[in-house]
Amino acid sequence: MDNAQLSVENAGKAIIALFEPVERTHNPAIKLRQLVQANRVASALRDEFNAALSVFDQLGFEEHFMTDYGDEENYRDPWSLFTEEDAQKAVAIMQQCLTVAERFYGFYYPAPPAVK
């Protein structure tokens, strides 16, 4: 869970870094929404990006805190909070977010043509 959450966070930050310096945050979805609202995301990516925003939200700040520190109020460690099903869902979310980040990078920085 922890590594999936961190990967989602870093995928979001990688997208942000294409446009501006990245602020300290465990929930990049907030800044990602601001990029859309400021009309900085290319129209070719906008629909896919808007659909992905809710996915970035699913592993944000609260999940970061719970996967790292657990539920301190109820004295539960991170390992007792999440099931294997939760972990599998987190991995699927991570894969979606990484795919979106890779698409953004490829769009804004396409690979140069191969030299013959």
N, C-alpha and C positions, 0 to 999 in steps of 0.2 A: 504494500500500500504506500509506504513512505516513498519508495523510489518511483512509483508510478505518478504520485502527486508531484514530486519534484520534476519529473520529465514533462508533465503538463505545464507546470509553471515555467520551465525553461523554454518550451516550445512557444509559449505566449511571448516571453521576453525576446526570443529570437525574431519573432515577427515585429515587435515594437522596435527592435534595434535597426530594422531596415529603414525606419522613418526618423528616429530620434534617439537620444540617449535613454537608457533604461533606468527608471527610478527603482529604489528598493521597495519591493512588494512581494507578497506571497499570493496575490490575486491579480494577475495581469489582465484579466477580463475587463476590469474597469477601464484601463488605459486602451485596450483594444477597442472597446465601444467608443471611446473618444476619437480614435482614429477614423472610425466609420462616420461619426457625427460631423467631423471636420472635413469629410469628403476626401480623405487622403488615400483611401484604398481604391485601386483601379476597378472600374466597373466590371471588368471581366472576372474579377475575384469576389465581388461584393456579395452575391447570393450565397456562394459556398461559405464565405466568411461569416455572414450573418447566421447561417445555420450552425456553424461551429461555435459561435459565442456561448450558447447555452451549455455546450460540452465543456468548454474551458471553465465555466462556472461550477461544474460538478465537483471539481477537485481544487478548490480555492483555499482561502486563508483558514477557514474552520477545519477543513480536512488536514491541512498542513499541521495545524496545532495538535489535532487529535492523533495523527500518525506519528508525530514526534514525541509528544508528551503524555498522551492519553487523556482521560477524563479526570483531571485533578480533583474536581469537586466531589466526585463519587469514588475516588481512589481506585480507578481502573486503568491498568496499563494499556498501551496501544495494541498489544497482542490479543487482549481479551475483547477488544471493541469490534474487530472485523473478522468476518468469516472468509473462507476460501472463495465463496461466491462473490463477496465484496471485492476481493483481490482480483478475481478474473474480470469483473466489471471495470475496475480501475485500469487494468492493463488494456482493455478494449478502448476505453476513453483516451488513454495515453496514445495508443496507436492512431486514433482519429486525429488527435491534436498534432502529432508529429507529421502526419500526412499533410495536414493543412500548412504547417510551417514549411515543409519541403516544397509544397506547391508555390507558396509565396516566394521563397528564395529562388526557385527556378524561374518564376515569372519576372522578378526584378533583376536577377543576375543569371541570365541564361548561359548555358555552357557554350564556350566558343566552338566554332566548327573544327572538326578534326583536320590536322595538317597532313597532306599526302606527301 
